[in-house]
């Protein structure tokens, strides 16, 4: 239909992304999917049974705006047991319609026109556009290409009177890096006695490898007092399509976040919330996740030993990076498209996670797949 008007775009430079192109081309070539950060295997049957039972019990109407009380209480208890901080279930825990909605609500509530928001690239692609939609300025700081660590001196130089928020993500998508005690110490020092909010994207909180510790902002009292923590049931329980997440924050911050949340979706899906409350009663349902995904990481590493790719270490998340620049002159985008066309396997170019589409010579592989998919994907990649 012809439009009667020409809208003024709020994001005029945002169009069809490489992610969409990859999805379309992968379908055309029947490519095996090592690109998407979503499992291709089923969740525990008991979780589906719990949702169905909730539906049959009539729990199909709006939940409270802040979320089902039993789930908020279970989360409060879980976080206190794991990280030592107490979040009041009534005032400081909110169930959101996905972690993405939690991120949007937090940025929209706490960032104002003229503010600046520091974040780290490569980065999940929604951070910068959400900041811009608030009339604020995203300030990207590039992680080290050697080990994807943060240059805190550069962060210090970027902080000024307009800095309102610092967005961190650990375990990190797409690099698999994790926050260390050094990072915690520097972040604490740089934000002390400021009005800077920390938005901590912790959706992979239970996917940390080799016995290392997840440095949640909830673990560090001084940082917890200025932090909004966002996490995801979808990532933890292999149900990314259910779109349920949660936020944790001191009451003064959460009060503002809920003002946005209530006008975006009001509440997350009700029967899923009751099912997740039941799941959290068994700590092994999330504490076993690190070993589960570490086995998948190691399977893919071993299967790619004979390939030409250089695999970079991954300390957490669903992802690993593979270097190809030493044997191919193609750009990140060109190389990924050639893998789909010529080898029927899909991945993501690391350049897609930079605001300037920075060339890196690296691709991101997802190992949130069943073993057969990982083995076959490695076989195809080994033929490159």
N, C-alpha and C positions, 0 to 999 in steps of 0.2 A: 504494500500500500504506500502511496506517495504521502509523505509527511507535509502538513500544512505549515511547518515551521522548521527552523534550523536550530537545534539546541546548542547552548554554549557548554562545551565539555569541561568538567572539573579535572579530568585526567586526559588531556588531549594527546599526550605522547604514549598512551597505553593502547595497544592494539592486540592483534593475534600474537600470542607468545610462542616461543619455541616449544613449550610444553604441548600446546594444541597441535602444532605441526607434527610433533613426534607421535602424538596419539593417532592422528589421522593417517600418517604414513605407516605406522606400525600395523594398523588395521588393514591397510591395503596390501601389505607384504606379509601378513600373518606372522609378525615378528614376536619372538619370545620376549616377555616383559621383565627386564631387569631395571626398569626406569622408575616405576611408581613406588613410592614409599608406603605401600599398603599390602598386607599379607594376601597371598592367593590360597591360603588354607583356612579352614573353619575354626571358629572359636570352640570353647568347651560346650558340649551339648547341654550341660546343666544351666548355662547362662541363657540359652535360648528357651529352655523349659521354664526358667524363672520369669522371663518376659511374658511368655504365653500364659503362665499361671496368674501373673499380675493382670493381664488383659481379661482373662476369664473371671477374675475376682472383681472386675468393674473399675479397675484403676486406670481409666482411660480419659479422664477429664484433666483440666489444668492442675498442675502441681502448684504449690506456693511459689511466688515469684523468685524467692531465693533458693528454691529446690526442696525436694522431699526431706523432711526432718531427719529421718533415719539415715539417709545418705550423708547429709552434712555432719551428723554426729559421728558416723563411722570414719569420715575423712579427718575430722578433728582428732579423733583418737589415733588414727594411723599416723598422721603427721607428727603428733607429739611423741609417739613411740619411736619413730624413725629419726626425727631431727631435733626433738627436744623443745620445740616451741609450741605453745598452746594457742590455738585459734578458736575463739568463741563460735560455736556452731550456729548461733542465731545471728550474730552481727558480722562475722569475719570470714565466712565460707559461703560462696555462691556457686550454684550449679549453672553452667552455661550451655547453650546449644552449640557445642564444639569448643575446642581451645581457640579456634580462629575467632569465634564470637567474643570470647573472653579477652583476647588481645585487642580486638576492635573496641570493645566497651571500655577497657582500661585506657587506651590512648585517647579515645574520644572524650572521656570524662576528665582526664587529668592534664591534657595538653591543649594549649590555647593559641589563638593566632599570634604570630610573632615569636613563639617559643622555638627552641632548637632541641632536636632529639638525636643523640648519638647512638649509632648502631654499628655493627661490624660486618664487613663483607669479606667473603661471600655470605649471603644472608637469605633467609626465607623471603620469598618475593612479596609478601603482603606488608611488611613493616613500613617501607618507605611510602607507598601510596596512601596508607591509612594516616600517616603523619601529615602528608600533603593535604589530605581532605580536611584537616583541622585548621588549615591556614598556617601551619607551622613548617619549619625547615628541617628535613632529614640531613644529618651530618654523618656520612659513611666514613669509617676508618678501616683501612684494609689490613686484614690479618697477614702475618708473615707467610710467605709462600713456602718456607722451609718446613715449618711445623704447625702453621695456622694458630700461632700464639698471638696474644694481644700485646701491642706496644703501648704500655701504660703511660710512658712519657708523652706519646702523641695524644693520648686521651686527655692528659693533663693540659696540654697546650690548647686542645679544642674546647675545654670547659670555659664558659664565660657567664655573665649575668643572665643570658637568655636561655641557658641550658636548663631544660625542665625535666628531661628523662634520659636515662641510659638503658637501652634494650640489650639484654644478654640472652644467650641461648646455649644451654649445656645440659646433656650432651648435644653437640652441635650438628645441625643439618645445614650444609651437606658434608662437612669434612670429617665428622666423627671425633673431633677434639673435645676435651672436657675441661671445665674450670679446675684450677689447682688452688692450693692454699695461698700461693703467691698471688694469684688473681684476686682471691678474696681479700687479702691484706691490702693490696693496692686500691681496689674498689672501695674498701672501707675508708681508707685514708682520704681518697679524693672526694668522697661524698659527705664526709663528716662536716657538720655545721653548715650544710647547704640545704636548699629546698629541692634537690634533685630526687626524683622518684626513680627507682629501679624496676623495670619490667622484666621479669625473669621467665623466659619460655623454657619450661622444664618437662615438655611432653614425653621425652625419652628418659625420664628420671630413673626408671628401673632397668635401663639397658646400658649398664656400665660394665666394662670387661676387665678381666685379669685381676679381679679382687680389688680394684680401685674404688674409691668412695665418691658418691655423688655429692657435690658441694651445693646442696640446695641453699637458697637464701634463708630458708626457715631454720637452717642449722646454725646461723650466725646472728645473734640477737640484735646487734647494732644495725646490720643490714636488713633484717626482717622488719624492723620498725619503719623502713622507708620503701619496702618492696611490695610489688604485686606479683604473685606467683601464679602462673597459668600451667595447667597440665591437662591430660587427655585420657579418658577411659578408653577411647577408641584405639589408641596406640598400645595401651597396656593389655587390653583384653581381645585384641585382634578383630575389632569391629569398627573400623574407621567410618563405615557408612551409617552408623547409628548417631553420630554427631552429638556426643555428650562430653563435656569437659567441665573444668571447675577453676575457680579463682580463689586465692587466699590473700588477705590483706588486712592490715590494721583497720579498725572500725571507721576511722575518719576517712580513709581512702575508699574503703568498700562502700560507704554510704554514697559517695559520688559515682562509683562504678555502677551500682544498682540503679541509679537514676537513668543511666543510659540503657542498661540491660533491659529494664522493664518496658522501654519503648521500642526496643529492637525486636525481641521475640517474647517477652514477658517471662517465659519459662521454657525449660527443656522438656523433651518427651518424658511423659510420666512413667509408663511401665518399665522403660529401660532404667530409670533411676532406682526403682525398687529392686530390680535385678542386680544392679551394681552394689547396692547396699548389702545384699546377701553375699555377693562375691567377696567383698572386702572383709567379711567375717573370717575368711580363710587367708591369712597372710601369705601362704605359699603361692596363692594365685598371682601375686605380683613379685614376690621375692625370688621366685624361680625363673624370672624372665631373663635375667642376665646370662645365666648358664645356657638357656634355650637358644638365645640369639648368638652367643659366643660360639656354640657348636656350628651354627649356620655360617657365621663369619669364617671360621676355620675351614669348613668344608669348601667354601668358595675359594679361599686362598690356596688350599692344597690342589684344587681342581685346575687352578690357573697357573700352576708352577711351570708348566711347559710353554706358556704363552709368551708373547713379546712384551706384554704390559708390565710396567713397574707398579706394584701395589703399594700404596701409602698406608702407614699404620692407622687403624681406627680404634679408638678407646671407648667408643660408645655410639649409640643410635643404631639405625637399620642400614647404614651406608658405609661404603668404602670408596676411595678415589683411586683411579688407575691412570697412570701416565702413558701417553702415546707419542708425545712430541719427539722422542728420540728415534722413532722409525717412520713418522709420517709428517709431511709438511702442511697437512690440512688444518684449517681452523677448527675450534671445538665443535661448532655447529656442523661444518662440512663433514667432519669425521663421524659424528653421531649419525647423520643422515646416511653416510656410506655404510655404516654397520647395519642399518635397517635394510637398505636396498640390497646389499651384497651378501650379508651374512644372517639376515633375519633375526637380529637381536637388538633390543632397544635399550638405551641408557640416556643419561641427561648430561649435556655439556656443562661443565662447571662455570663457564662464562655466563650462563643464564642467571647465575646468582649474584652478578655484579651489576650495578646501575649503568655502567658504561659498556657492558658486554665485554669485559676484559678478557683477552686471549690467555689461556692458561696451559693448553696442552694436556688437559685432564678431563676425564669423564667421571660421573657418579654412578655407581652400581648399587642397587638395592639387594640385600640378601634376606629380605622379609618374604621369602618364597619357600615353597616345599623343596625337599632335597632333589627331587627329580628335575625340577626347573633349574635349580642352581647347577647341577651337573651338566645338563644339556646346554645351558647358557655358557658355561665355561668351555664346553667342547666347541661351540660356535666361535667364541672369542679366540680360542687357541688356533683357529684356522685363519686368523687375520694376518 
